[in-house]
Amino acid sequence: MVKEKQAQNYKTSKLQNQHRRSRIMVKEKQKEENSMEKEKLQNLETPKLQNPKTPKDETSSAKPFSWGAEAELYGTDFLGERAVVKKRVEKKYRVKELDEKLRRTRTRTEARILGEAKKTGARVPTVLGVEEFDITMEFIKGKLLRDELENKNISRTLKTVGEYLALLHDANIVHGDFTPANVIVDGNKATIIDFGLGGFSRETEEKAVDLLLMKKALADKKKYAKFIQAYEKKAKNAEATLKQLEEIEQRGRYVVRAMMK
């Protein structure tokens, strides 16, 4: 009887030790897996640059210096000169096939717009290369127009910007987001940037929207006057576009009044 009890205690003790060792092994394995997962996340957060010979991979920093709803901007080096890579980022909420199609189409469209805009004489960034979802373009030195509106020479700049928009509209190019935030100023030079929402259109309505966006953004009658006078003098169909602008503003006022009733 005593021997049976000793044998049973020995068996129980052996099982407890085995169970304890199993628990320790499981914890060590979990710790190892957590460590590997953490390492993977760190690698995702700080991606390493690949082959630096192609413009797509020549980003000087793993982090963008600017970004918007659809794209990120990275600094890069192109044949020894400073350049910018505009990368259209993947949208997880979209179906993958649709997302890739949209990004591919918009990238090609923007590159084409920049190329055609260059031909008009308006100052825009020069396209250096186009990948599936990326555009490499020249780096534009200067400050955003929105931060230079109080500069004493701003009248001359606004005149130039008005003339550039007239050139674009005459070529049936619409910007889609024409505000002081998308104009870079460097001394007497002004450069129109970010045609991500742009397109080709003969529609007077779309051209008038470009004018309306700048008018609302400037929010200053004297500054707007310098801009619109230059546009009116340069654009071939300025009269029709300005008339359409008035109609759009009237529609807006009607909607506001209706909401207040």
HELIX and SHEET records of a PDB file:
HELIX    1   1 VAL A    2  GLU A   45  1                                  44    
HELIX    2   2 PRO A   55  ASP A   57  5                                   3    
HELIX    3   3 LYS A   96  THR A  120  1                                  25    
HELIX    4   4 LEU A  145  ASP A  147  5                                   3    
HELIX    5   5 ILE A  154  ASP A  170  1                                  17    
HELIX    6   6 PRO A  180  ASN A  182  5                                   3    
HELIX    7   7 THR A  204  LEU A  218  1                                  15    
HELIX    8   8 LYS A  221  LYS A  234  1                                  14    
HELIX    9   9 ALA A  238  MET A  260  1                                  23    
SHEET    1   A 5 SER A  66  TRP A  67  0                                        
SHEET    2   A 5 ALA A  71  PHE A  78 -1                                        
SHEET    3   A 5 GLU A  81  ARG A  88 -1                                        
SHEET    4   A 5 ASP A 134  GLU A 138 -1                                        
SHEET    5   A 5 VAL A 127  VAL A 130 -1                                        
SHEET    1   B 3 LYS A 143  LEU A 144  0                                        
SHEET    2   B 3 VAL A 183  ASP A 186 -1                                        
SHEET    3   B 3 LYS A 189  ILE A 192 -1                                        
SHEET    1   C 2 ILE A 173  VAL A 174  0                                        
SHEET    2   C 2 GLY A 199  PHE A 200 -1                                        
END                                                                             
